[in-house]
Amino acid sequence: MKNGDRNRPPAGDTNDSQIIAHSTTAAAKRIRSTPSFKSCAGPTGELKLKTAKNILSISRLRIERGGTVILNNVDWRVQHGQHWTILGANGSGKTSLLSALTGYLMPTSGEISLLGHVYGESDWRELRKKIGLVSSSVRQMMADEEMALATVASGKYAMIDFWGRVTRAEKKQALKLLRQIECAYLAERPWQVLSQGERQRVLIGRALMARPRVLILDEPCAGLDPAAREHFLQFIQRLGQQKNSPALVLVTHHVEEIAPVFSHVLLLKDGGVLTAGIKATTLTSRNLTRAFETTVKLETHRNRYTLKVR
């Protein structure tokens, strides 16, 4: 942002990208400060979006810190109309990949582009607003007394504990989003009284406030009981089927959470891509056995999955 932007946070404020960066492994925590960027913003500070075949494109991405290779030779493309699931065992590189996407884990080599803008050549501070993020790290930092309407409205600036003035137009848009996520009745309820499922939906509304083109759901079912999880996944199914829905990216350990709306799967192992592609051919017992290094059997029932360890 430009220095004159009224919404520039004071020292100590935290944005979503910083939160996920702080949740990386110990090796990945050695994060360099954000580099200089060439400006691709218009006179109002809004990024001039390009028309691109790929919403998100990653080529030969490598991240190394202190002699430890965190990600190596990662290639991944997300095209219009696709919804992806990222699967992998602990330590496979999922969190580090998300940190790189949000601009706080600097690549050692390779290229990341979003909507045709290349990381390091475009103003990533503006561009990352087009990547919505819903994670437990964000959830744990919300103010107990903040009303759901204010939580959603603050998402326009991807900022926790937003200190700027929320305009009438922003409140109107936030209420519209609360209706879209089926939570209009929560508008005047404080964060501390919301259930875990309600909090996840409100955070999705918050992420949608910035009109993202990619919406990352980082283990969104963590902490939900079985009934709440199923209701939440049904909601995600409806969200992904909506016209002009952002590309959804679900990060999970559990195949049971992969709703039918997710069309593609990226399997990570040891910081690299094990396999990626259409769900029907990528999500197999053989590939999951390789990913988790134990013999498993994938079973399908009514377009949902279960995994049995042999």
Secondary structure, DSSP 8 states (H G I E B T S, - for coil): --TT-TT---TT-EEHHHHHHTTS-TTTT-----------B-TTS-B-----SEEEEEEEEEEEETTEEEEEEEEEEEETT--EEEEE-TTSSHHHHHHHHTTSS--SEEEEEETTEEBTTB-HHHHGGGEEEEEHHHHTTS-TT-BHHHHHHGGGGTEET--S---HHHHHHHHHHHHHTT-GGGTTSBGGGS-HHHHHHHHHHHHHTT--SEEEEESTTTT--HHHHHHHHHHHHHHHHSTT--EEEEEES-GGG--TT--EEEEEETTEEEEEEEHHHHS-HHHHHHHHTS-EEEEEETTEEEEEE-
